[in-house]
Amino acid sequence: MQRIGVFVCHCGSNIAATVDVKKVVEIVKNEPGVVHAEDYQYMCSEAGQALIAKAIAEKNLTGIVVCSCSPRMHEATFRKAAERAGLNPYMVEIANIREHCSWIHKNIEEATEKAVILARAAIAKVNLNAPLKAGESRVTKRALVIGGGIAGIQTALDIADAGYEVDIVEKTPSIGGRMSQLDKTFPTLDCSACILTPKMVEAAAHEKITIYTYSEVEKVSGFVGDFTVDIRKKARSVDMDKCTGCGVCQEKCPSKKTPSEFNRGLGNRSAIYTPFAQAIPNVPVIDRDACLKFKTGKCGVCAKVCQAGAIDYEQKDEIVTEKYGAIVVATGFDTIKLDNYDEYAYNQSKDVITSLELERVMNAAGPTKGHLERLSDGKHPKEIVFIQCVGSRCSDDRGKPYCSKICCMYTAKHAMLIRDKYPDVNVTVFYIDVRTPGKNFDEFYRRAVEDYGVNYIKGQVGKVAPQPDGSLLVQGVDLLDNKQILKKADMVVLATAIEPDPSVRKIATMLTASIDTNNFLTESHAKLRPVESPTAGVFLSGVCQGPKDIPETVAQAGAAAVKAIGLLAKDKLLTNPCTAKPDELLCNGCSACANVCPYGAITYEVKLINDHGIREERRVAQVNNALCQGCGACTVTCPSGAMDLQGFSNRQIIAEVDAICR
Amino acid sequence: MQELINRAKELLADGTVARVLGWKKGDMSYNPEVAYFNNAEELEGFVYNGFCAANLSKYLIEASKLEGKTLVFLKPCDSYSFNQLLKEHRIDRDKTYVIGVGCKGKITVEKIRDLGIKGIESVEIDENCENITVKTLYGDKTVAYADAMLERCHVCKGKEHVVSDEVIGESRDTVDAERFAEVERIEAMSPAEKFAFFKAELSKCIRCNACRNVCPACSCRKCVFDSTKFDSAQKANVDSFEEKMFHIIRAFHVAGRCTDCGECSRVCPQGIPLHLFNRKFIKDINKFYGEFKAGEDAETKGPLTNFTFDDVEPCDAVKGGN
């Protein structure tokens, strides 16, 4: 029988104002196994921890229950306190009577009753707890960064500068990401490429950084400190060692009708291409779906003109397997599809474009060589309407519920740049709210309004109707003047919501990293662990975690790098002892557990089993404790209940449920 | 039938197999029993007819532990159970010799009784399995074979054996009903109606465990309901456990592994349509993960023990689960 001590925390008034802590102490004293119960103002304080240590020593406690805040806050604190007092840390259970009770209830009687019930459940569990001992695992001193945009580049540079090897895996033919598509950057209006390219070059030249472009992560196994990753290097059809990057192949390629991904489909590219002039590596790839040689077998022009003999039509995908201690996800974003927003006529008129497309139009290397013109007829527009929050802050399921965060600023940027370069163009912005928190951000927006005469109208646009004369009729509302507005425009620019790049779902699944309902990767703690995934060893960099502008992305990229470095700097990690354990007498040997194990921790062995006197060879499950992460998938899959999770056994869980239902 | 006996004798004689697993005559003409035959002499008692419904796959778990190979006769639907057990490493393929036997649908005396025929003394099946002659205390009655067929044969999985070493005999297409019609009928009920339906059916349960014991998917060395480890044994004594939970838990345990062999309903002495639980799971699996037949092969992972990027989202499954 356990000798259990129960410690009820007031948490100042956080708990005590809603839960009658004295009454909880009186009631739990009578629970089976409880030999000691007391309350204190702040259990997590040094004095509170001393109370626990004293009780452990004086009452010979074998287990303790702390009724306090969420175990995410202080479970580690109390486990350490118990360990210092000579108790196994896994003999400590937390009853969360703050987040799960006092904070969400108003009625003292009800909250007190619930606090007692939560304490009972924890006591019932401790009665079945057994001491557990953490093992050790090694750390591979190499990091993987998934995504080669500014977030991935910055993270990789910071980790590499600390002296660790880093690999960047980028799915497109070049690193650079979304930032390479931008023309100018707010709030300083410097050229995006001018500030990005040096970082790209630095990453490419860094001796600790290996860049895999045109590559994708295919498989991830292992765990924190010891991941094994398969990277698929898609066939470039060009030998990277031989290619000099002269570009003749791209000039001579007869297949030039493929929409350019880099220009958001506003211009065409050849079948053999580098996405943009400053691409790194400066080695083209052959788009086999567009290439005549691959489609018809006839052509081969690029191979003929290549002086270096770098073209290799026979090249095959290659799988590189590498071990990593830490993985940083930096998969970035894309703009949402506008199929649900027919009212803006995006699919009907070439002159309705997204803001990202406008970036390409404004860019000297873009489809219009940087001239502002209508894509339908090449004419210079006189009247441009910007529509904010297209798909952002959307209350129905057509768009996204969140604010995309960057649109207010880039629209102010676009409006200002257009007014600056083309003073004859009128710019009108329809907005719900203008949100410009950030250093020098509001000043930037005010300049657009006050110095550049951009016409901001508070209100949304209901419809954009293409007219027979080629213009666009914008029907909106001015909420401040409370009147309907009908406005003729030559161009309409949609501040389209951003969403995590679709590839993130597959990557999150491979990493067993959680994502939220909007496909943003979840952080371990929204405030205190914002760059760590709840999955150990996985870190988050950039927009994959939530909408961000470039300064924030770069800051977060550095933060993710620091967390990765902190992990890589360790030689050994303590492993979680709450691992699965098979009861060999009950095991059927059916492999169901091995099939569902995401960590490959379960193998089978034929063993001589003595089952109550019956001696026979049986195929039974074996768990590798270094690989097992204690997720419990096997325990719920096992039909015979042979698999159990140490520290969270079926009996313990049922005992908790029974205690709650008593 | 004689062909099966002759072949079994050959395989015993040349040492290919050490024993034969089949059916022998029971105490009545309509209840053959599962039996092992160790020599040619014993094989004289072997029978194979329309009443030999028992699925022999599960017996091979124990037979795999014996010296030498066991010859087993499997009907097409039984071969799915056999494959599933191979997949779960419960049967040693090297310890078995499978003769696929033809099947023209299996009948049961219960169905004959359901037709209102009383005082049955014996039953004779005509050669083509078209009609059966029932000898009763009140004279002979003739019944169409199809009218005495088990429910599962009306929705037969097919005439092909998914695994065998050789096949003897012809099978017949017996499908004349929609497999999921009854499940759909229950799905259409209101929650209150569903509860009333299952309460009425499951309250008949006497917890004899026949369903569990016959089920090829219920092959745990130690069933959780028998183990003292889980505090779930003997709950039947204190509350209406089986009515509420036993069969439901059992259905969950065999979900994704059940081949819909129908043995549970066949052996239930209380006539509870237990297969409906399993068939609901099969219907949902088909809907959410694409057509899947447990036991169709012995290698691939079943949809419930596999993860793919195309897996249904839990929120969609909840919405569309009917």
Contacts between the chains, C-beta under 8 A, distances in Angstrom:
chain1	res1	chain2	res2	distance
A	505	B	309	7.3
A	506	B	309	5.6
A	509	B	307	7.4
A	509	B	309	6.2
A	583	B	229	7.6
A	585	B	221	7.6
A	585	B	222	7.3
A	586	B	220	7.5
A	586	B	221	6.5
A	586	B	222	5.4
A	586	B	227	7.2
A	586	B	229	7.5
A	587	B	221	7.6
A	588	B	88	7.0
A	588	B	90	6.8
A	588	B	219	7.0
A	588	B	220	5.6
A	588	B	221	5.8
A	589	B	88	7.8
A	589	B	89	5.0
A	589	B	90	7.4
A	590	B	88	3.8
A	590	B	89	6.2
A	590	B	90	6.7
A	591	B	87	7.9
A	591	B	88	6.7
A	591	B	89	6.1
A	592	B	88	7.5
A	592	B	305	5.2
A	595	B	301	5.0
A	595	B	302	7.9
A	595	B	305	3.9
A	595	B	306	6.4
A	596	B	305	5.3
A	596	B	306	7.8
A	596	B	307	7.6
A	598	B	307	7.3
A	604	B	89	7.6
A	611	B	221	7.6
A	616	B	65	6.8
A	619	B	89	5.4
A	637	B	305	6.3
A	639	B	220	5.8
A	639	B	224	7.9
A	639	B	253	4.7
A	639	B	254	7.7
A	639	B	257	8.0
A	640	B	220	3.8
A	640	B	221	6.6
A	640	B	222	6.3
A	640	B	223	7.3
A	640	B	224	6.4
A	641	B	224	4.8
A	641	B	227	6.9
A	641	B	229	6.9
A	641	B	230	5.7
A	650	B	230	6.6
A	651	B	229	7.6
A	651	B	230	7.4
A	651	B	231	7.2
A	654	B	230	7.7
A	654	B	231	6.3
